[in-house]
């Protein structure tokens, strides 16, 4: 089992906030860069990244593991941008 999968599992099964924090640290740079490219505004991109990770935490139980976790995060980020 990959480290990322373990962190997801710990977050879901134990409510381990530190595990989710590590997931955020792993992906926040790429998510922010993606959002900056979309909205052309660093402050707004930071707000959207924060919203992305909040939604990801709230909906983590819907991640089925069929694709990459990062791809799932990108789709959440894009939806946050569109809204």
Secondary structure, DSSP 8 states (H G I E B T S, - for coil): --HHHHHHHHHHHH--HHHHHHHHHHHHHHHHHHHHHHHS-HHHHHHHHHHHHHHHHHTGGG--SSS-HHHHHHHHHHHHHH-
